[in-house]
Amino acid sequence: MTMKYPFSGIAKRGPLKWPDNKKVALILTLNLETWDMVKDTDKPYYAGGPPILPDVLPGNVADFPNFTWREYGQRVGIWRLFETFDHAKVPASCTINAKTALIRSDIARAPAERGWEVVAHNYEQGELLTDYAKNPAKEREVVESTLKVYQEFYGKPAKGWLSSSLRGTPNTPGILAQHGLIFYCDIMNDDQPYLLHTDHGPIVSTPYTNEINDFTILTRRNHTTDEFRDILIEELRQHYREAEAWGTGKLMNVGLHPHVAGRAYRVRAVREFLDFAKTLPGVWFATREQIAAWYLENHKGHIPEQEK
């Protein structure tokens, strides 16, 4: 069970016309993640993201500096981000581990109470699907367990998926399509949606990003709060220019983590970027489900190679 997709340069495609002739579909992604404090292993424990202290401990030793640094986002940072989005009257697209729903239910309920999108995001953040790249039955078990918790918690099936740390396998899209999901976020190679073909039918790629992402910009590259804001604004400006010049819709995703962008001295960058985005009449504050459902109905003529 593998996925496939054609190579397609964006300059060779047909025009993509968003609803109401919008120019840029803008997705603001808040990652509501939960990871185990310890794992039953002597190997270094990759808890779903880079550590703030680089000397990673074995999984069976509690790493309090790194664990509690991330947990700050659950206890404080996410509520600061919720307030920021509420004030801006802009919806977020929230990714959620099953464990967040099970043991941090107040966080898991918050986006649903606001009518925001919630995207399935693995069972637990420190478990990567690539651990089971050679064991598709175990990968399927992780996916199905995650989808079961989602269904029980939200009372409806998940429509899309983001793997922990984007570590999916070639089998992942097919497993998702078989269970009725319509979008997949791990493939980060485009500024537009397109079809991934699987043994169980197509699923829409609605790319996440590790480039326009607070981890990369703030933690890995050490940009300032002002620089973070300016990078987001410049990315959106350029997409907007290209959409106007090329006559085709673009997609931009911003990846945010509560323990990074949710810090008191950084959240201003998010607030000021949202204020800027709202001044552009051609910005569509879209959900991935809206984009994927629209694309499944309107993809003809966009990428001829994907229809073969």
C-alpha positions as CSV (number, residue, x, y, z in Angstrom):
1,M,0.0,0.0,0.0
2,T,1.8,3.1,-1.2
3,M,1.0,6.6,-2.3
4,K,2.1,8.2,-5.6
5,Y,1.8,11.7,-7.1
6,P,3.0,13.3,-10.3
7,F,5.7,15.9,-10.4
8,S,4.2,19.2,-11.5
9,G,5.9,22.6,-11.6
10,I,3.5,25.3,-10.5
11,A,4.1,27.4,-13.7
12,K,2.7,24.5,-15.9
13,R,-0.6,24.1,-14.1
14,G,-4.1,25.3,-14.9
15,P,-5.5,28.1,-12.7
16,L,-6.8,27.3,-9.3
17,K,-9.9,29.5,-8.4
18,W,-10.7,29.6,-4.8
19,P,-14.3,30.3,-3.6
20,D,-15.4,33.9,-4.0
21,N,-12.3,34.4,-6.1
22,K,-10.0,34.6,-3.0
23,K,-6.3,34.8,-3.6
24,V,-4.7,33.1,-0.7
25,A,-6.1,30.3,1.5
26,L,-4.4,31.0,4.9
27,I,-4.3,28.2,7.5
28,L,-3.2,29.0,11.0
29,T,-2.3,25.7,12.7
30,L,-2.1,25.4,16.5
31,N,-0.6,22.1,17.6
32,L,-2.2,20.7,20.7
33,E,0.3,18.0,21.6
34,T,0.8,15.6,24.5
35,W,3.9,13.4,25.0
36,D,4.9,10.9,27.6
37,M,7.3,11.9,30.3
38,V,9.3,8.7,30.0
39,K,9.4,5.8,27.5
40,D,10.5,2.2,28.1
41,T,13.8,2.5,26.2
42,D,17.5,3.3,26.8
43,K,17.6,5.2,23.5
44,P,17.3,9.0,23.4
45,Y,13.7,10.0,23.5
46,Y,12.6,12.3,20.7
47,A,9.5,13.8,22.3
48,G,7.9,15.1,19.1
49,G,10.1,18.2,18.7
50,P,13.6,19.6,19.3
51,P,14.5,20.0,23.0
52,I,15.3,23.3,24.6
53,L,18.3,21.7,26.3
54,P,20.3,19.7,23.7
55,D,21.7,16.9,25.9
56,V,18.8,14.4,25.4
57,L,18.4,11.8,28.1
58,P,17.5,8.1,27.6
59,G,13.7,7.6,27.3
60,N,13.5,5.9,30.7
61,V,14.9,8.9,32.6
62,A,12.6,11.8,33.3
63,D,13.9,14.9,31.5
64,F,12.2,17.6,33.5
65,P,13.7,20.7,31.8
66,N,12.5,19.6,28.4
67,F,9.2,18.0,29.5
68,T,8.1,21.0,31.5
69,W,9.3,23.5,28.9
70,R,6.8,21.9,26.5
71,E,4.2,21.5,29.2
72,Y,4.3,25.3,29.7
73,G,2.4,25.5,26.4
74,Q,-0.4,23.4,27.7
75,R,-0.7,25.2,31.0
76,V,-0.2,28.7,29.8
77,G,0.8,29.3,26.2
78,I,-2.2,27.8,24.5
79,W,-4.6,29.9,26.5
80,R,-2.7,33.0,25.5
81,L,-3.0,31.9,21.8
82,F,-6.7,31.1,22.2
83,E,-7.2,34.6,23.5
84,T,-5.2,36.1,20.7
85,F,-7.3,34.4,18.0
86,D,-10.5,35.1,19.8
87,H,-9.7,38.8,19.9
88,A,-8.8,38.8,16.2
89,K,-12.0,36.9,15.4
90,V,-9.9,34.5,13.2
91,P,-10.3,30.7,13.4
92,A,-7.4,28.4,13.9
93,S,-6.9,24.8,12.6
94,C,-5.9,22.7,15.6
95,T,-4.0,19.5,15.4
96,I,-4.5,17.2,18.4
97,N,-3.0,14.0,19.7
98,A,-5.5,11.4,21.0
99,K,-3.8,11.7,24.4
100,T,-4.6,15.4,24.6
101,A,-8.3,14.5,24.4
102,L,-7.9,11.7,27.0
103,I,-5.8,13.5,29.7
104,R,-6.0,17.3,28.7
105,S,-9.7,17.4,27.8
106,D,-10.2,21.1,28.5
107,I,-7.6,21.9,25.8
108,A,-9.2,19.5,23.4
109,R,-12.7,20.9,23.9
110,A,-11.6,24.5,23.5
111,P,-11.3,24.6,19.6
112,A,-14.6,22.6,19.2
113,E,-16.4,25.1,21.4
114,R,-15.2,27.8,19.1
115,G,-16.3,26.0,16.0
116,W,-12.7,25.6,14.8
117,E,-11.3,22.7,12.9
118,V,-9.6,19.8,14.7
119,V,-7.2,17.6,12.9
120,A,-6.1,14.1,14.1
121,H,-2.4,14.2,15.0
122,N,-1.3,10.7,16.1
123,Y,-2.0,9.0,19.4
124,E,0.9,10.5,21.4
125,Q,3.4,13.0,20.2
126,G,6.5,11.0,21.0
127,E,5.5,8.0,19.0
128,L,6.4,8.3,15.3
129,L,4.7,6.3,12.5
130,T,8.2,5.8,11.0
131,D,8.9,3.6,13.9
132,Y,6.6,1.1,12.1
133,A,7.8,1.7,8.6
134,K,8.4,-2.0,8.3
135,N,5.4,-3.0,10.4
136,P,2.3,-1.7,8.6
137,A,-0.1,-3.6,10.9
138,K,1.3,-1.7,13.9
139,E,1.1,1.6,12.0
140,R,-2.6,0.8,11.2
141,E,-3.2,0.1,14.8
142,V,-1.8,3.5,15.9
143,V,-3.9,5.3,13.3
144,E,-7.1,3.4,14.1
145,S,-6.6,3.9,17.8
146,T,-6.2,7.7,17.2
147,L,-9.3,7.9,15.0
148,K,-11.4,5.9,17.6
149,V,-10.5,8.4,20.3
150,Y,-11.3,11.3,18.0
151,Q,-14.7,9.9,17.1
152,E,-15.6,9.2,20.7
153,F,-14.5,12.6,21.9
154,Y,-15.9,14.9,19.2
155,G,-18.8,12.7,18.2
156,K,-17.8,12.7,14.5
157,P,-15.1,11.2,12.4
158,A,-11.8,12.9,11.7
159,K,-11.5,14.3,8.1
160,G,-7.7,14.8,8.1
161,W,-4.4,13.8,9.6
162,L,-1.0,15.2,10.5
163,S,1.6,12.7,11.7
164,S,3.7,13.5,14.8
165,S,6.7,15.4,13.5
166,L,5.4,14.8,10.0
167,R,6.9,11.3,10.2
168,G,4.4,9.4,8.1
169,T,5.2,6.4,5.9
170,P,4.3,5.6,2.3
171,N,1.4,3.5,3.8
172,T,-0.1,6.3,5.8
173,P,-2.2,8.1,3.1
174,G,-3.8,4.8,2.0
175,I,-4.7,3.9,5.6
176,L,-6.3,7.3,6.0
177,A,-8.2,7.1,2.7
178,Q,-9.5,3.7,3.5
179,H,-11.0,5.2,6.7
180,G,-12.7,8.0,4.9
181,L,-10.3,10.8,5.6
182,I,-10.0,13.4,2.8
183,F,-6.8,15.3,3.5
184,Y,-3.2,14.6,4.6
185,C,-0.7,17.2,5.8
186,D,2.7,15.6,5.9
187,I,3.8,16.3,2.3
188,M,5.3,19.8,2.4
189,N,6.4,20.3,-1.3
190,D,3.8,22.8,-2.6
191,D,1.9,26.0,-2.2
192,Q,-1.3,24.5,-3.6
193,P,-3.3,21.4,-2.8
194,Y,-3.2,18.4,-5.1
195,L,-4.2,14.7,-5.1
196,L,-2.2,11.9,-3.6
197,H,-3.2,8.6,-5.2
198,T,-3.5,5.5,-3.0
199,D,-4.8,1.9,-3.3
200,H,-8.0,3.2,-1.6
201,G,-8.6,6.3,-3.8
202,P,-7.2,9.8,-3.7
203,I,-6.6,12.0,-0.7
204,V,-5.9,15.7,-0.9
205,S,-2.5,17.0,0.2
206,T,-3.0,20.2,2.3
207,P,0.6,20.8,3.2
208,Y,1.8,21.7,6.7
209,T,5.2,23.5,6.9
210,N,8.3,23.2,8.9
211,E,9.7,26.4,7.2
212,I,6.9,28.9,8.1
213,N,6.9,27.5,11.6
214,D,7.7,28.9,15.0
215,F,10.0,26.0,15.9
216,T,12.2,26.7,12.8
217,I,12.1,30.5,12.9
218,L,12.3,31.1,16.7
219,T,13.9,28.0,18.2
220,R,16.2,26.7,15.5
221,R,17.1,29.9,13.8
222,N,16.8,32.3,16.8
223,H,14.9,35.1,15.1
224,T,13.5,37.8,17.2
225,T,9.8,38.5,17.8
226,D,9.8,41.3,15.3
227,E,11.6,39.2,12.7
228,F,9.1,36.3,13.2
229,R,6.3,38.7,12.5
230,D,8.0,40.2,9.5
231,I,8.8,36.8,8.0
232,L,5.1,35.8,8.2
233,I,4.0,39.1,6.7
234,E,6.5,38.8,3.8
235,E,5.5,35.2,3.1
236,L,1.9,36.2,2.8
237,R,2.7,39.3,0.8
238,Q,4.6,37.3,-1.8
239,H,1.8,34.6,-2.1
240,Y,-0.7,37.5,-2.6
241,R,1.4,39.1,-5.3
242,E,1.8,35.8,-7.1
243,A,-1.9,34.9,-6.9
244,E,-2.7,38.3,-8.5
245,A,0.0,38.1,-11.1
246,W,-0.4,34.4,-12.0
247,G,-4.2,34.3,-11.8
248,T,-4.2,31.3,-9.5
249,G,-5.0,30.7,-5.9
250,K,-2.2,30.0,-3.4
251,L,-2.1,28.3,0.0
252,M,-0.1,29.4,3.1
253,N,0.2,27.5,6.4
254,V,1.6,28.9,9.6
255,G,2.7,26.2,12.2
256,L,2.5,27.4,15.8
257,H,3.3,25.6,19.1
258,P,2.0,26.9,22.4
259,H,5.3,26.6,24.2
260,V,7.1,28.5,21.4
261,A,4.8,31.2,19.9
262,G,2.7,31.2,23.1
263,R,5.4,32.8,25.2
264,A,4.5,36.2,26.5
265,Y,7.2,38.0,24.6
266,R,6.4,36.3,21.3
267,V,2.7,36.3,21.0
268,R,2.7,39.9,19.7
269,A,4.1,38.6,16.4
270,V,1.1,36.4,16.0
271,R,-1.3,39.2,16.9
272,E,0.3,41.7,14.5
273,F,0.4,39.1,11.7
274,L,-3.3,38.4,12.1
275,D,-4.0,42.1,12.0
276,F,-2.1,42.4,8.8
277,A,-3.7,39.4,7.2
278,K,-7.2,40.8,7.9
279,T,-6.4,44.0,5.8
280,L,-6.1,41.9,2.6
281,P,-9.5,41.3,1.1
282,G,-8.3,38.3,-0.9
283,V,-7.3,36.2,2.1
284,W,-9.5,33.2,2.9
285,F,-9.2,32.1,6.5
286,A,-9.8,28.5,5.5
287,T,-9.9,25.1,7.2
288,R,-8.1,22.2,5.6
289,E,-11.4,20.3,5.4
290,Q,-12.9,23.2,3.4
291,I,-9.9,23.3,1.1
292,A,-9.9,19.5,0.6
293,A,-13.7,19.2,0.0
294,W,-13.5,22.1,-2.5
295,Y,-10.5,20.6,-4.3
296,L,-12.1,17.2,-4.6
297,E,-15.0,18.8,-6.5
298,N,-12.9,21.3,-8.5
299,H,-9.5,19.8,-9.3
300,K,-10.2,19.1,-12.9
301,G,-7.9,21.1,-15.2
302,H,-5.5,22.1,-12.4
303,I,-2.8,19.4,-12.7
304,P,-3.5,17.3,-15.8
305,E,-0.9,14.7,-14.8
306,Q,-2.8,13.8,-11.6
307,E,-5.9,12.8,-13.6
308,K,-4.0,10.0,-15.4
